[in-house]
Amino acid sequence: MRINVRTAEGRRFWVPAPLWIFKLGAGNWVEWIIKRNVPKEQLQYVECIDFSKLRKAIDVLKEYKGLEIVDVRAKDGTFVNIRL
């Protein structure tokens, strides 16, 4: 996955983000850490996430190389593009 950003001042940069990092972030130990550190008022939102299905969805994304997930262009010239 590549994250491309172009600012209104003309600066450009891209960030490589491998899918295995996202899969690692959806692991059981991350879920445990999140549930432990989120305030009780907001815990209901975290409990709605099924992390096992999230990991499976990340595996499915691997099949769609080149898919454009986000393409945002602001009026001031800022541009963000996320592509697999």
C-alpha positions in Angstrom: 0.0 0.0 0.0 1.3 3.5 -0.9 0.1 6.7 0.7 0.8 9.7 -1.5 0.4 13.2 -0.1 0.8 16.6 -1.9 0.4 19.7 0.1 -0.9 23.1 -1.0 2.7 24.4 -0.9 3.8 21.9 -3.4 5.6 19.4 -1.1 5.2 15.8 -2.1 5.9 12.6 -0.2 4.8 9.0 -0.1 4.7 6.5 2.7 5.0 2.8 2.0 2.6 0.9 4.3 2.8 -2.9 3.9 -0.5 -4.8 4.5 1.3 -7.1 7.0 1.6 -4.1 9.3 -2.2 -3.6 9.2 -2.7 -7.3 9.9 -0.3 -7.1 12.8 -2.3 -4.1 14.1 -5.5 -6.2 14.0 -4.0 -8.9 16.2 -5.3 -10.3 19.5 -2.7 -8.6 21.6 -3.5 -5.2 20.0 -7.1 -5.7 20.8 -6.2 -6.5 24.4 -4.1 -3.3 24.6 -6.8 -1.1 23.1 -9.6 -2.5 25.3 -7.4 -1.9 28.4 -6.5 1.7 27.5 -9.7 3.1 26.0 -11.9 5.0 28.4 -15.1 3.2 29.6 -17.4 5.7 27.8 -15.9 4.8 24.5 -15.3 1.1 25.0 -18.6 0.2 23.4 -17.3 1.3 20.0 -14.2 -0.9 20.3 -16.2 -3.9 21.3 -18.3 -3.6 18.1 -15.2 -4.4 16.0 -14.7 -8.1 15.1 -10.9 -8.3 14.9 -10.9 -11.8 13.4 -13.0 -10.6 10.5 -10.8 -7.5 10.1 -7.7 -9.8 9.7 -9.6 -11.8 7.0 -10.6 -8.6 5.2 -6.9 -7.5 5.1 -6.1 -10.9 3.5 -8.7 -10.3 0.8 -7.3 -6.9 0.0 -4.0 -8.5 -1.1 -5.9 -9.8 -4.2 -6.7 -6.3 -5.4 -3.3 -4.8 -6.1 -3.6 -1.3 -7.6 -7.0 -0.6 -6.1 -7.4 3.1 -5.2 -8.9 3.3 -1.7 -8.8 7.0 -1.1 -8.5 9.9 -3.6 -9.1 13.3 -1.9 -8.4 16.7 -3.4 -9.1 19.8 -1.3 -9.8 23.2 -2.7 -6.5 24.6 -1.4 -4.6 22.1 -3.5 -3.9 19.4 -0.9 -4.1 15.9 -2.4 -4.1 12.5 -0.6 -4.2 9.2 -2.4 -4.1 5.7 -0.9 -3.6 2.8 -3.3 -2.9 -0.9 -2.8 
